[in-house]
Amino acid sequence: MTKRALGFVALGAAATLLLSACGGGGGAGGGGEAAFNQGETEIVNPSEQKGGTLRYAISSDFDSPDPGNMYYAFGWNFSRYYARTLLTYTTSPGSEGTELQPDLAEGMPEVSDDGTTYTVKLKKGLKYENGEEIVAEDIKYAIARSNFGKQLSNGPEYFKKLLADSDDYEGPYANASDPLQGFGGIETPDDHTLVFHLKRPFAEFNYILIQPQTAPVPAEADKGPQYQSHVLSSGPYKFDGDYKPEQSLNLVRNDEWDPATDPTRKALPDRIEVELGVEQNEIDQRLVNGQLDVDLSTSSLGLAMKGTVLSDEAKKANVDNPAGNTMRYVNINTKVEPLDDLACRQAIMFAADHDALQRAWGGPSGGDIPTQIMPKSLEGADTSIDLYPSDDNKGDLDKAKAKLKECGEDDGFTVNIGARSDRPADVGTAEALQASLKRVGIDASIKQYPSDTYTNSQAGSPDFVHDNELGLTVYGWAPDWATGYGFMSEIVNGESIRDAGNANISEFDDPEVNKLFEESVKEQDPEARADKYSQIDRIVMENAVILPVVQEKMVYYRPDTLTNVYYHVGYAGYDFMALGTTRE
């Protein structure tokens, strides 16, 4: 997913006093029954009550609300209101939330003996908001428009990498007279059947069928990048008017949606409103005051607000502090001088003050300090990997200086750190690292960019990275699905490097790692795959291309009026589809 949009903000004393005056504690439903962190393992305030308006806000914007052009985890989560996919996660808290079930599909795919053909049957009676039938060709077209050409480049490229007979295909906009010419990886023998042909076996392909790129798009409705203005709904809600970038996106009920075909979506609210570009401190205040329901970004509360709610027992009952699968880290680019030298990269690793970096995320309540890349909950995570140790988590400055001498930079060097300007924790991470590096003579300058363009146009553009000498970039990643491949393949696999929307920002292209990725998904034994993921993690850490900061723990506040609240592991946030409100 993401997928990957989370942040913090610090609030002033005035805001804290305002919150104390306004109250806002007392447990879900106002009855004081909810408990701290209850939403990590069970549903808080369960209810079947329909109606009302569910209110979201976010400090930035979507990378795109177009299901074929999004990558942030919150976008994948939110798009399910209006975009159904072939498969989906189960609607359960805890580890069960990573299990798969059919959505548009009638059942789970049938897989050929050689693992290269997946056949999916669609449910009958599926309709768009305009009453037209959803057919297999629409899903084939939706996948073809997603990241095969240059027009829609935000999302992942798994289909592009895996589908057979499509290597030269440049997307539907390259040939107006025959948009699918050269796209041979998917057959549609009838209106309710899709046959996926893969170049090679890929044991985790079912997870790719949950991605928003499989949400149907009829060719006649497609407007390329402008399709995001009004996505044709296949889900329980549809756009109310057009999406207004940096302002709003509102949804109302889709009367053509048939709940009999969709047991996973409760569709409780009558209306859903999203405010875009709201300052994070305002979001925090409105959440705790009951004037807002959910932070769309699934961000933790800011540092001051976090302290307020965790220290007040009444408010604390409305707080969840789940340990998720999101890793916060700093990319160390392997192509920007002098970081193209391994010893210079290792100097960064040894110089990092991990205690200060953790404080940027709120201390222990904001996340644990990791020494490896993979989140601890994933099979194959090896917490014994600890190649840059220090007794007090303050760094090892002597080893850092020795590495500087080894790479010929005895007196240090200059480097730029990229960070998202509207994510205070990202900026705080950059500032903590800047101070860490100064101790060994490395002079770092911080360059800030907006979230909605950061992955696609700045940090995610190798040309921009090199032109602006962004040797270090603050970033975060949650698994596209809950395995080592789903977590690491986009950020350290050399095959994942691309010109825009690039998540392998370190530009790490190691033949051994690439081979291990390729071997892992041919392997049917999950334990054998997990062993290969452990090997990849160690090699990446040896090459000092990612500086782990925290395995993030979220601090969420659920207002009294919010119902059916629980943390969904697959979407790295509250399950938006389950939520309702008791407020009018």
N, C-alpha and C positions, 0 to 999 in steps of 0.2 A: 500497500500500500501504500510509504510513505510513506515517504508518504508521511508527511513528515513535517508537519507544521505545528510546532509547539513553542511557547515562549513565556517569559515572566516579565513583571514590571514591579518597580518599587513604588509604594505609595507614601505620601507625606503624613505628618502627624495630624493635619486637619482632616484628611480622609479617614484616618483611624478613629478620630473623635466622632465624625459624622456617623460612621458605622455603629459605634457603640451606642449612640443616641437612638439610631433607628432600629436596633435589635436585629432580628432575622434568624435566631436560633430555634431550637426546640424539636428537631427531628422531623422527618418526612411526614406530610399530612397534618403537621401541627400537633400531633399527639405524643411526641416525645418517645416514640417507640423505636425509631431508627438508631443505629449505633455507628460509631466511628469505623470507617473502612468496611462497612457491611456490604457495600456495592461491589467489592472485589470478588466475593464468592457467592452472593445471592441477590435476588431482586428486591430492591427497596421500594416500599410503598406500592405494592401491586394493585392494579386497578384496571377495570374494563371500561371506565367512563370515557365516553366520546364527547367531542366538542372542544371549543375554546381555540385560542391561538397560541402556538408554541413559538417562542421568541429566541432567536439566535443573534449573536453579534461576533465580529472578528476584527482584529486590528488591521488586517491587510485585506486580501481579496483571494478568490479562487485563482489557481494558475489558469484554469478554465472550467466552467461548469459543463462543458461538452464532455460526455463520457469517453469519447475517443481521443481526448487531448488533455487528460488530467493525470497527476501523479501523487499529489499530496494525499495523505491518509484520510484527512477529514473530508476531502472531496469524494473519495471512493465511498466513504461512509454515507455522506449526505446524498450522493447521486442516486442511491437506492430508493429515494422517495419517488423519483420519476424515471428511473432507468433500471429495468430488470435484466439480469444476466443469465447465462445458461445454467450455471451452478451458483450456489451461495453458501456462506457459512451457516451453521445452525445458530439459532437464537438462544444462546445459553451463556451464563457467566462461567468463569474458570476455563480449564483446558478444553472442555467440550465445545467451546466457541470456535475451535479451529477445525472441527469436523465439517465435512461437506455434505450438502444435500441439493437436490434439483431445485431450480427456480423456473426459468422458461422451459427447461428440459423436462421430459416426461419421467425420466429415470436417469441413473448414472450411466455414463458412456460405456458402450461395448468396445473392448480393446482387442485388436488382432493378436495372434500368438507371437508375432515378431515385435509387438509394441510400437508399430509405426502407423497404425490406422485406428482412429477413434470415431465411432459412429454415435451420433446424438439424435434422439427423437424429440421433437417439440410437442408440448401440450396442444391440444385443439382448443379453439375458442379464444385465443389471445388477441387482444385488440389494442390499437393506439388510441390516443385521446380523441381522434377524429372518427373513430368507429371502424377504421379499416383493419383488416386482419394482419397480424404479424406472421410473416412467412420466413422460411429458412434463408431465402435469398437476401433478405434484409440484414440478417446477422452476418452472412458472408460479406455483404457490402460494407457493413460497419467495421469489420475487421480489416478489410482492404483499405479503408480510408485512414486507419489509425497507424501512423508512424511508418508507412511505407514510402511516402513522399515527404517533401519538406514543409508542406503547409501545416500539418498537425504533428508536432515533434515533442510535445511535453511528456507523453506516456511512455510506458516500457516498450521494448522491442522484441519480446519473446516470440510473438507470431512471426515477425520478420526473420528471426534467426532459425525458427524451427520448421516452418511450413515448406514442404517440398514444391519444386517446380515454380518458384516465385522469386528467384534470386535477382532477376532483372526487372521486376515489377516496380514501378515508381509511383504507385498510387492512382486513384481514379481520376485525378485532375490533369494527368499528363496526356490523356487521350479522351477527349470529350465524346467522340463518336462511339467509343467502345471502352468504357471506364474499367472493365475487369479483364481486358485483354492482357495476357501474361500472368494472371493470378490463378495459378493452378493447384494451390495447396488445399482447396476446399471444394468438394462437390456438393450439389444440392439436387439429388435425384428426384425429389418431390418437394412440395411446400412445407413438409414437416420433418425433413431429414437433412442433417449435415454430416458429411464424411470428411474428417480431417486427415490429411496425409502428411506425415512428418519425414524429414530427411533422415532421421535416426531415432532410435528409441529414446524416450524421455519419460522416466518413471513418475515424474511429478506433474505431468501435463494437465491432470484434472484441476490443479490449483490455478492454472492459467485461465481456465474456463469460468472462474469467478470474477475475472477482471472486468471493469466497466467497458472495455473495448468490445465485449460480446453483447452489449446492449444494442438492440436492433435500430437501424437507421434505413428507411427506404430511400433509394437513390434520388427519387424525385423531390424529396424534402431537404436534401443536403445542400448547404450553402457554404461548404468549406469552413474556413475559420469563423465566418459569421453565423454558422449554425448554433453557436453558443448563445446567441441572443434569445433563441426560443427553441429549446430541444423538444422534439416531439415525444410526448410521454408514453411509456409502456407500463408505468407504475401507478400507485394509488393517488398520486398528486401530479399536477401539471403547472406550468409557469402561469402566473397571474400577470399578464402583460409581458414585457421583455426584461431580461437581465440587464441591469444598469451597472456597468463596471464601476467599482469604488463607491457605489451607493447602496444598491439593494438587489435582492432576489427574493421574490415572494411566490408562494405556492398555494394553490387551492385544490379541492378534491377533483379527481378525474372520474367522471361518472361512467366512463367506459371500462374502468378497471373492474375485474370480476374477482372478488375475494375467494371464490371457490377454487380458483387456479393458483392462489397465492397464500398459503397458510403461514408464511414466515413474517408477513407485515401486518401489524395490528391496525395501522391507519387510524389512530385515535383522534388527533386534532382535526378541526375543520380547516384550519389555515396555518401556514408556516411562514414566518417572516424572518429575513436575514438582513441585518444592517452591516454594511461593509465599511472599513476604514474608521472604526471607532477606537479611540485611544484605550490602551489596555487597562489603565487605571480606572477609567470609567466603566469598562466591562466588569472589572472586579467589584466595584462599588455596587453596581446595579444587580449583579448576581446575589450578593449577600443581602441587599435591601429588598429582594424579591421583585425587582423591576425587570428582570431578564431571566431566562430559563437555562440557557446553555451557551458556553463559549464555543463557537463553531470550530475553532482551531484545535479543540481538545487540549488547550494549553493548561498548565498548572496556574494556580493563582500566583500573583506577584509576591515578592519577598515579604513586604510589609503586611499585606493582607493574609498571606499564609501564616505569619506569626500571630496575627489577630485571631484567626479562627481556630488555630491549634492550641492557643493558650486559654480560650474561652470554652469551658466544658459544654455550655448550651449550644454554641455554634459548632463545636467539634463533632457533635452527633450528626451534623449535616455534611460532614467531610468524608471523602474517600481518598485513600493514599495508596493506590495499587502499584505494584511493581510490574511494569510493562516490559515489552520487548524493544523499546526504543533505546538506541545507543546514541549518545551525544559525543561528538569527536571533532578533531581538527584534521583536515586533509593536509598532507605534506606532499606537494607536487614534485614528481620525480624528474620533471623536464625543465623547471625554472632554476636557473643558476642562483646560488651554488648548491641548491638542494638536489641537483642531479648527482651529487656525490653522496654515497651512502653514509659516510662518517659525519657529514654536515647534518643529514637528517637525524642520525642517532644523537647528535649534540642537542637537537631540539627535544628529543624524547627524554634525555637525561636531565635537561634544564627545567622541564615543566614542574611547576609547583602544583601538585594534584590537590592539596588541601585548599588552595586558593581557587582552583578551577571548580572544585565541588561547591565551594561557597557561592559561586556565581549562579548555581542552580538551587541554592537554598540550604546547603549543607546536607546531612544524612537524609532528611525528609524529602530532598529533591533527587536523590539517587545515590547508588553505591559507586565507589571508585573501582573501575575495572582494570585489569591488566591484559585482557584479551579483547578481541573484537566481537565475537558472538555473544549475544545475551545468554545468561545462565540457564534460561528455561528451554533453550533449543538443544535437541539431541546433537552431541558432538562438541558442545561448549567445554573448553578445557581451562578451568580456572587456575591450573598449575602453571600456565604460561605467564611468566613474570620476568621479562628480559631487561627491564630498566628499573630495578628496585631502588627504594630508598627507605630508610628506617622510619622516617616521620612523614612520608608522603610530600616532602618539600622539594624533592629532586636530589640528584647527586651532581653537585656543581663541579667537583673535581673530575669526574668522568666526562661531563659535558665539555670542559675545557680541553681534556685530552683528545676528545673526538674532534674539536675545532682545530687543534694542532695537526691531527691526522689528515684532515681535509684541506690543510694549507690556509686556514682562516684563524690564525692564532689570536688575533685581536677582535674576532667576531666579524659580523657582516650585517648588511641591511636586508630587510625583508618586509613585504606587505602582508597584512592579515585581512582577508575579506570576511564580512559579517552582515547579517540582515539587520537593517536599521530599525525595523519595527518590532524586533524581538530582543527585549532588554537582556535576557539571559545569554543570547548569542553575543551581544556587545560586551556584556560582563565577562564572558569567556575570553573574548579577544583581549580585553583589558588585563585580565589575570595572566594570560599568556605573555602579553607584552611586558608586564612587570617581571615575570619569571625569566624571560630571555635577556632582559637588560642586565641581570646579575652576572651573566657571562660575556657581556659585550655585544650581544646581538640586538641591533636597533630595529624595532618593529614599528611600522606605521599601520594604523587601522583604516580601512576603506569600507564604507557602509553603503548598502544597496537595498532596495525594497524587496520584500519576500516574494511578491507575485512575479517578479522577473529574475530573481536570483539564480534559480536552478536552470532556467532556459537561456538567459541572456548574459549573465555575468559569470558566476562560479561555474555554471554548467556549459559555458562556451570556451573550449580550449584556446581559441584565438583571442578572446577577451582576457583570459587568464594570463596568456603570454604577453599581450600588448601592455597589460597593466601590472605585470610581474607579481601576480597574486600567488606567492609561494605557499601561503597558508590560508586555509578557508575554514571557517567554523560551519559545521554541518550536523545533521542528525539523520538517522535512518531507522525505520521500522521494517520488519520483513514484508516483502510482497506476499509471502505465505510463510508459515511457521516451520521452516527447515533451514539448514545451513545454506542451501542453494538460494532459497527464497530471500534470505537475508544478505548474503555476501556477493552474489553473482553480478549485481548491477554496480557495486561499488569497488570491486577489486579484480574482476575478470577483464582481461585485455580485450576480449571480444565485445565488451559493452561500451567501449569508448566511442563517442560520437560527437558530431560537430555542434549540436545544440541539445539542451536538455540532458547533458551528460552528468551522470551521477558518479562515475569513476573519475572524480575530480583530481585525484593524485596522478592520473594517467599511468597507472601501474599495469604493465604488460609483461608478465612473467610466464615463460613457456611451461614451467612445471605447474604453476597454479592453474593456468588455462587447461592443461591436460587433466588435472585432477577434477576440475569442474566437468569436463567432458565425460570422464570415466564415471563420475558419481551418479549421473542421471541415467546411465545405462544399467546401473546396479539395482536389482530388485530388492535386495536385503537392506532394510533401513539402517541396521547397525553398521554394515559395511559402508554405506553412504556417510553416516555420521563420522566414521573414522577418517574419511577423506576430508570432510569439512574441518576436522581438528587439525589435520596436516596443513590445510590452506591457511587457517588462522595463524598457526605458528610461523609459516613462511612470510606472511604479510607483516607480522610483528618484527621478524628478523630484518626485514627490509625497511622498517621504519617509515611506512607510507601513511599510517593512520595513528594519530595520538588519541587514545580513548580518554574521554573526560568523565562522563557518568553513564551508568545504565540507569536511565531515568525512572524515578518514582513520581507519579502524578499527585497533585494535590487539587482535587476537584471539590467544588461546593455545589450541592444539590438543594435548590430552594424547596421550601415546604410543599409547594403546589406541584412539583414535578413528580410524575408517577412512572412506575416500571423502570426504575433506574438501576443499571448495573454496568460494570466495566466489561467490554467485549475485547478479548485478547486479539482476535483477528483484525479488528479495526483500530486497535490502540486508542480506545476512547470509549465513552458511553455509547451503547447501541442506539443510534438515533431512531431506528425503525420501531423500537419498543416504546418510546417515550410518549407520555400524554401529560395533560395538565388538568388540575381541578379548578383552575382560575377561569373566570368567565372570559 
